[in-house]
C-alpha cells in the first residue's frame, strides 16, 4: 500500500497529465480550444495543489523536482490566460530552481523565458530583458531552434515596449526566419503579430495592417480562435493608429463576442478597453467611459492590478476629454499610487506624464513641468526612448504655454532627435508639428508651413489619416494668419473630408468650426453660419466641452443681423 508521500507524488503526476491533455485540446483550436480551457478550469484546484506540493518538495526528491519543472511546461498557453503574472512568476521560479537542481539546461532555458514574460507583464522591463537574454543564450547552447525563436520574439517585444521598435524588428525577423524553416505555423503566427506591433510603433501602419492580416489568415486556417483574436486585436489597433476608429471598433466587437464565448475574462477585459479607446477616438466619450467601467469590474475580479493601472489612466483621459480636469487628476493620482505600489515603472512614468498634461490644462505650468521632469527621469531609467521623446515633447508644450519659446524649442529638437534615432516616424511628425506651432506663436508662419508640409508628407506615407488631418489643420491655420484665406479654406475642406471618411465626429465638428471662422473672414456670413450650425449639432451630440464657443459665436452673429 503506497505511503502518503507516494500518494502525493501520484496525485501531482496525474494532474500534470491533465494539464498536458488540456493544453493539447487548446492547441487543436476550434471548439477544442474551449474544451481545453474548460478542463483546466474544472481541475484548477487539483492542478494548483499538485504544483504546490511539487514546489514544496522539489529540494527533497529528484522526482518531485522533475514534476515541479514540468508543471509550467504542461500548462503552457493556459497559464497566460488563467493565472496572474505574479502567480506565473512563482511557478516558473520554483521550476527554474528544480531544473537547475536536475542540471536540465533545456528546461532551465524555458523557465528563464517564462520568468522574462512574467516580468514584462509586471512592467519590470529591465528584468524582462535580462531573463530573455539568458533564455536565448541557453536555447542556442542546447541547440533548441524552436525555443530560440520564442526567445527572439520575447526579446523583440521587450525592446518594442522600451521604445526601440527598430531593434525589435531585428529580433522578430530572425524569429520569423527560424520558425518558417521549422514549419512552425504557431510560431510564425506570433512573429507576424509581433512584427505588426513593432511596425505600428514605428508609425508604419500600412505595413502593420498587412502583417496582422497575414496573421489573422494563418490563425483562421489553424482554427486557433485565441490567436485569431490576438491578431484581430492588433489589426484593430493598427486601424485606430491610422485614424480608422470605426473599422477598429468593428473588430473589437468581434473579439469581445469571441472572448465571452470562450469564457476568457482577460480577453473580455482587453476587448472592452480597446472598444473604449475606439469610441474615445470617435468622440463618443460617454460611451467609452461605459466600456472602461465594465473593464474595471473584470480586472478587479481577476486581481489584474496592471490592467487596473491601465484602466485608471483611460478613465482619466476620458474626463480630460469631457473638460473635467480635476476629476481626471483624481484618476491619474490613483493610477500613480497603484503603479508605485506594484512596482510598475513604465505605468508610473505614464501617470506622471498624464498629471503633467492635466496641470498644464489647469494653467498650473510649474506643477506640469515638475511632473514631466519626473516622467522623463523614470523613462530614461527604464530605457523607454519612445516615452522619453514624448516626455520631452510634453516639456516643450509646457514651456511654450509659459511663453518660454527658446526652452520649448530645445525640448522639441531633442524629442525630434530621439524619434529619428529610433525610426519612430509618427514621433518625428509630432515633433515637427510641435516645432511648427511654436514658430507660428512667434509669428514665423512661413517657416511653420515648411515643417507642417513635412509633417503631412510623413502622415501620407505612413497612411496615418488622423496625422494627415492634424497637419492639414495646422497648414490651414498658418495660411489664415498669412491672409491666404482661399488656400486655408481648401485645406480645411480636405480636413473635413478626412474626418467624414473616418467617421470622426470630433474632427468633423472642429473642421466645420474652422471653416465657419474662415468664411466669416471672407465676409461670407451665410456660409460661416451654416458651417457653425453643423459644428454645433455635432459637438453637442458628442458633448464636447468646447461647444459653448460655437454657441457664443452664433449668438453674436444673430445679434449683428
Secondary structure, DSSP 8 states (H G I E B T S, - for coil): ---HHHHHHHHHHHHHHHHHHHHHHHHH-HHHHHHHHHHHHHTHHHHHHHHHHHHHHTTT-HHHHHHHHHHHHHTTTHHHHHS-HHHHHHHHHHHHHHHHHTT-HHHHHHHHHHHHHHHHHTT-HHHHHHHHHHHHHHHHHHT-HHHHHHHHHHHHHHHHHTT-HHHHHHHHHHHHHHHHHTT-HHHHHHHHHHHHHHHHHTT-HHHHHHHHHHHHHHHHHHT-HHHHHHHHHHHHHHHHHTT-HHHHHHHHHHHHHHHHHHT-HHHHHHHHHHHHHHHHHTT-HHHHHHHHHHHHHHHHHTT-HHHHHHHHHHHHHHHHHTT-HHHHHHHHHHHHHHHHHHT-HHHHHHHHHHHHHHHHHTT-HHHHHHHHHHHHHHHHHHT-HHHHHHHHHHHHHHHHHTT-HHHHHHHHHHHHHHHHHTT-HHHHHHHHHHHHHHHHHTT-HHHHHHHHHHHHHHHHHTT-HHHHHHHHHHHHHHHHHTT-HHHHHHHHHHHHHHHHHHT-HHHHHHHHHHHHHHHHHTT-HHHHHHHHHHHHHHHHHTT-TTHHHHHHHHHHHHHH-
